[in-house]
C-alpha cells in the first residue's frame, strides 16, 4: 500500500511541476485559460484566440486565430451574452 501511495505522490508531483500547456490556444483576460474557461468558450463555439470574459459575457480581444482584417474590424466591436452575438 505504501508503494502505491509513493508512486501516486511522485506522479502528482510530476504533473504539478511539469510545463503548463497553453490551454489549447485560448487566452482569457491576458492569461492562459483554465480548463473550466476553455470548456465555457468551446461550448459557446468560440475559436482559439484571445478573449475577454467578465460579468456581462465574453468578447474577442481581436488577437489570435479568430482575428479579422483591420479594415473589417475597425468600427465594429462584438461580444456574446447568453450565447447571442451582439455588435456595436
MIKE-128627 format. One line per field, with one value per residue: residue in three letters; x, y, z of N, C-alpha, C in turn. Coordinates in nm, 4 decimals, always signed. Example, Ala and Ser with C-alpha at 12.3 -4.5 7.8 and 13.67 -1.06 7.14 Angstrom:
! MIKE-128627
code = ALA:SER
n.px = +1.3190:+1.2850
n.py = -0.5690:-0.2250
n.pz = +0.7800:+0.7080
ca.px = +1.2300:+1.3670
ca.py = -0.4500:-0.1060
ca.pz = +0.7800:+0.7140
c.px = +1.3200:+1.2900
c.py = -0.3300:+0.0030
c.pz = +0.7800:+0.7870
! end
This chain:
! MIKE-128627
code = UNK:UNK:UNK:UNK:UNK:UNK:UNK:UNK:UNK:UNK:UNK:UNK:UNK:UNK:UNK:UNK:UNK:UNK:UNK:UNK:UNK:UNK:UNK:UNK:UNK:UNK:UNK:UNK:UNK:UNK:UNK:UNK:UNK:UNK:UNK:UNK:UNK:UNK:UNK:UNK:UNK:UNK:UNK:UNK:UNK:UNK:UNK:UNK:UNK:UNK:UNK:UNK:UNK:UNK:UNK:UNK:UNK:UNK:UNK:UNK:UNK:UNK:UNK:UNK:UNK:UNK:UNK:UNK:UNK:UNK:UNK:UNK:UNK:UNK:UNK:UNK:UNK:UNK:UNK:UNK:UNK:UNK:UNK:UNK:UNK:UNK:UNK:UNK
n.px = +0.0818:+0.1960:+0.3764:+0.2168:+0.0991:+0.3297:+0.4087:+0.1873:+0.2105:+0.4518:+0.3830:+0.1814:+0.3322:+0.5022:+0.3137:+0.2272:+0.4659:+0.5370:+0.5611:+0.3308:+0.0501:-0.0736:-0.3447:-0.4906:-0.4731:-0.6272:-0.6656:-0.7521:-0.8540:-0.5897:-0.4256:-0.3313:-0.5996:-0.8101:-0.9096:-1.1875:-1.2639:-1.1908:-1.3682:-1.6104:-1.5805:-1.5557:-1.8036:-1.9659:-1.8959:-1.6654:-1.3673:-1.0166:-0.8005:-0.7621:-0.9553:-1.1956:-1.3466:-1.6108:-1.8495:-2.0598:-2.0515:-1.8761:-1.6097:-1.4238:-1.0823:-0.9550:-0.7128:-0.5137:-0.6166:-0.8733:-0.8852:-0.9908:-0.9554:-0.8044:-0.9445:-1.2061:-1.2747:-1.2492:-1.4444:-1.6253:-1.7399:-1.7819:-1.9519:-2.0466:-2.3487:-2.5269:-2.5058:-2.5672:-2.4705:-2.3710:-2.3314:-2.1712
n.py = -0.1188:+0.1223:+0.1546:+0.2017:+0.4450:+0.6033:+0.5998:+0.7258:+0.9790:+1.0679:+1.0789:+1.2733:+1.4921:+1.5233:+1.5956:+1.8440:+1.9897:+1.9917:+2.1469:+2.4081:+2.3757:+2.5496:+2.5771:+2.4857:+2.6930:+2.9091:+3.2280:+3.4071:+3.7076:+3.8030:+3.5962:+3.2436:+3.0252:+2.8596:+2.5162:+2.5062:+2.7521:+2.7130:+2.5082:+2.6497:+2.8463:+2.6828:+2.5563:+2.7625:+2.7954:+2.9369:+3.0312:+2.9340:+3.1733:+3.5108:+3.6190:+3.8157:+3.7840:+3.8594:+3.9753:+4.0446:+3.8948:+3.7469:+3.8491:+3.8889:+3.9791:+4.0507:+3.9385:+3.6596:+3.3414:+3.3937:+3.6438:+3.9169:+4.1011:+4.4277:+4.6353:+4.5382:+4.5149:+4.7563:+4.9504:+4.8077:+4.6338:+4.3321:+4.1093:+3.8374:+3.7492:+3.5405:+3.3390:+3.4787:+3.6765:+4.0083:+4.3233:+4.6388
n.pz = +0.0000:+0.0799:-0.1214:-0.3486:-0.2774:-0.2682:-0.5369:-0.6508:-0.5318:-0.6439:-0.9169:-0.9064:-0.8224:-1.0434:-1.2347:-1.1411:-1.1396:-1.4046:-1.7353:-1.8107:-2.0150:-2.3082:-2.2827:-2.5028:-2.6893:-2.6060:-2.4656:-2.1847:-2.0583:-2.0716:-1.9789:-1.9683:-2.0356:-1.7989:-1.7414:-1.7026:-1.8140:-2.0816:-2.1476:-2.1234:-2.3269:-2.5559:-2.5497:-2.6263:-2.8843:-2.9435:-3.1081:-3.0897:-2.9391:-2.8217:-2.5533:-2.3748:-2.0706:-1.8643:-1.6165:-1.7824:-2.0113:-2.2894:-2.5031:-2.8038:-2.8093:-3.0329:-3.1104:-3.2102:-3.3552:-3.4443:-3.5479:-3.7474:-4.0572:-4.0360:-4.1590:-4.1789:-3.9154:-3.7878:-3.7050:-3.5591:-3.2825:-3.1214:-2.8982:-2.6800:-2.5216:-2.3235:-2.5215:-2.7516:-3.0170:-2.9960:-3.1488:-3.1907
ca.px = +0.0000:+0.2849:+0.4393:+0.1177:+0.0885:+0.4525:+0.4033:+0.0851:+0.2665:+0.5522:+0.3120:+0.1150:+0.4373:+0.5451:+0.2063:+0.2269:+0.5925:+0.5555:+0.5295:+0.1885:+0.0055:-0.1325:-0.4899:-0.5411:-0.4712:-0.7191:-0.6153:-0.8660:-0.8146:-0.4453:-0.3521:-0.3765:-0.7323:-0.8210:-0.9882:-1.3283:-1.2829:-1.1849:-1.4957:-1.7126:-1.5614:-1.5853:-1.9473:-2.0281:-1.8477:-1.5559:-1.2449:-0.8969:-0.7510:-0.7641:-1.0924:-1.2214:-1.4651:-1.6477:-1.9848:-2.1575:-2.0394:-1.7405:-1.5859:-1.2918:-0.9968:-0.9031:-0.5841:-0.5187:-0.6591:-1.0037:-0.8711:-1.0323:-0.8705:-0.8214:-1.0471:-1.3390:-1.2978:-1.2094:-1.5527:-1.7231:-1.6996:-1.8826:-1.9363:-2.1525:-2.4249:-2.6203:-2.4899:-2.6161:-2.3674:-2.4148:-2.2285:-2.1962
ca.py = +0.0000:+0.2374:+0.1665:+0.2632:+0.5859:+0.6714:+0.6188:+0.8280:+1.1088:+1.1055:+1.1173:+1.4010:+1.5937:+1.5469:+1.6672:+1.9835:+2.0536:+1.9919:+2.2739:+2.4343:+2.3797:+2.6772:+2.5632:+2.4639:+2.8149:+3.0101:+3.3259:+3.4756:+3.8236:+3.8205:+3.4822:+3.1145:+2.9889:+2.7393:+2.4108:+2.5461:+2.8605:+2.6528:+2.4390:+2.7520:+2.9057:+2.5826:+2.5324:+2.8749:+2.7964:+3.0330:+2.9799:+2.9660:+3.3095:+3.5917:+3.6529:+3.8881:+3.7283:+3.9328:+3.9500:+4.0746:+3.7982:+3.7301:+3.9155:+3.8678:+4.0964:+4.0821:+3.8767:+3.5137:+3.2805:+3.4427:+3.7850:+3.9556:+4.2072:+4.5545:+4.7158:+4.4842:+4.5154:+4.8850:+5.0239:+4.7125:+4.5569:+4.2312:+4.0280:+3.7384:+3.7471:+3.4279:+3.2699:+3.5634:+3.7731:+4.1474:+4.4074:+4.7827
ca.pz = +0.0000:+0.0851:-0.2538:-0.4373:-0.2377:-0.3088:-0.6827:-0.6769:-0.4918:-0.7441:-1.0392:-0.8812:-0.8211:-1.1818:-1.3037:-1.0960:-1.1752:-1.5493:-1.8014:-1.8281:-2.1547:-2.3464:-2.2752:-2.6379:-2.7687:-2.5542:-2.3704:-2.1232:-1.9783:-2.0749:-1.9230:-2.0202:-1.9869:-1.7180:-1.8050:-1.6994:-1.9109:-2.2145:-2.1676:-2.1457:-2.4588:-2.6574:-2.5501:-2.6964:-3.0221:-2.9586:-3.1693:-3.0107:-2.9523:-2.7009:-2.5167:-2.2515:-2.0060:-1.7437:-1.5705:-1.8869:-2.1201:-2.3414:-2.6307:-2.8591:-2.7970:-3.1646:-3.1386:-3.2172:-3.4796:-3.4861:-3.5816:-3.8809:-4.1110:-3.9654:-4.2262:-4.1488:-3.7719:-3.7316:-3.6413:-3.5099:-3.1650:-3.0948:-2.7787:-2.6640:-2.3980:-2.3269:-2.6492:-2.8597:-3.0541:-3.0014:-3.2105:-3.1928
c.px = +0.0871:+0.3494:+0.3446:+0.1038:+0.2125:+0.4528:+0.3019:+0.1371:+0.3695:+0.4848:+0.2398:+0.2162:+0.4878:+0.4394:+0.2022:+0.3515:+0.6150:+0.5192:+0.3803:+0.1555:-0.0605:-0.2847:-0.5523:-0.5547:-0.5662:-0.6497:-0.7369:-0.8129:-0.6622:-0.3634:-0.4053:-0.5095:-0.7261:-0.9059:-1.1357:-1.3564:-1.2791:-1.3155:-1.6085:-1.7017:-1.5967:-1.7357:-2.0239:-1.9784:-1.7350:-1.4328:-1.1252:-0.8472:-0.7589:-0.9057:-1.0953:-1.3517:-1.4891:-1.7922:-2.0921:-2.1539:-1.8949:-1.7297:-1.4437:-1.2101:-0.9269:-0.7659:-0.6016:-0.5709:-0.7920:-1.0005:-0.9105:-0.9380:-0.9013:-0.9305:-1.1867:-1.3738:-1.2756:-1.3218:-1.6578:-1.6663:-1.8127:-1.8498:-2.0553:-2.2163:-2.5289:-2.6233:-2.5496:-2.5079:-2.4295:-2.2997:-2.2702:-2.1985
c.py = +0.1264:+0.2625:+0.2366:+0.4108:+0.6650:+0.6979:+0.7268:+0.9670:+1.1576:+1.1511:+1.2504:+1.5156:+1.6260:+1.6233:+1.8140:+2.0571:+2.0628:+2.1249:+2.2871:+2.4431:+2.5139:+2.6708:+2.5604:+2.5932:+2.9233:+3.0979:+3.4014:+3.5844:+3.8347:+3.7069:+3.3536:+3.0781:+2.8631:+2.6369:+2.4486:+2.6571:+2.8080:+2.5811:+2.5376:+2.8107:+2.8079:+2.5570:+2.6435:+2.8879:+2.8941:+2.9644:+3.0121:+3.1068:+3.3802:+3.6421:+3.7315:+3.8344:+3.8068:+3.9008:+3.9738:+3.9759:+3.7832:+3.8004:+3.8880:+3.9949:+4.1285:+4.0266:+3.7267:+3.4665:+3.3363:+3.5900:+3.8117:+4.0643:+4.3392:+4.6403:+4.6676:+4.4985:+4.6525:+4.9554:+4.9332:+4.6349:+4.4612:+4.1566:+3.9343:+3.7521:+3.6376:+3.3628:+3.3470:+3.6667:+3.9121:+4.2309:+4.5534:+4.8316
c.pz = +0.0000:-0.0507:-0.3522:-0.4058:-0.2792:-0.4589:-0.7182:-0.6422:-0.5934:-0.8724:-1.0227:-0.8816:-0.9606:-1.2608:-1.2670:-1.1436:-1.3254:-1.6112:-1.8246:-1.9765:-2.1827:-2.3511:-2.4143:-2.7181:-2.7216:-2.4516:-2.3173:-2.0317:-1.9641:-2.0157:-1.9864:-1.9572:-1.9011:-1.7925:-1.8098:-1.8006:-2.0537:-2.2446:-2.1941:-2.2860:-2.5696:-2.6646:-2.6208:-2.8393:-3.0474:-3.0167:-3.0800:-3.0411:-2.8186:-2.6754:-2.3875:-2.1938:-1.8782:-1.7071:-1.6750:-2.0027:-2.1618:-2.4755:-2.6745:-2.8428:-2.9280:-3.1942:-3.1411:-3.3506:-3.5304:-3.5270:-3.7261:-3.9318:-4.0406:-4.0286:-4.1912:-4.0013:-3.7094:-3.6573:-3.5786:-3.3922:-3.1325:-2.9663:-2.7690:-2.5261:-2.4130:-2.4647:-2.7668:-2.8895:-3.0659:-3.0582:-3.2010:-3.3342
! end
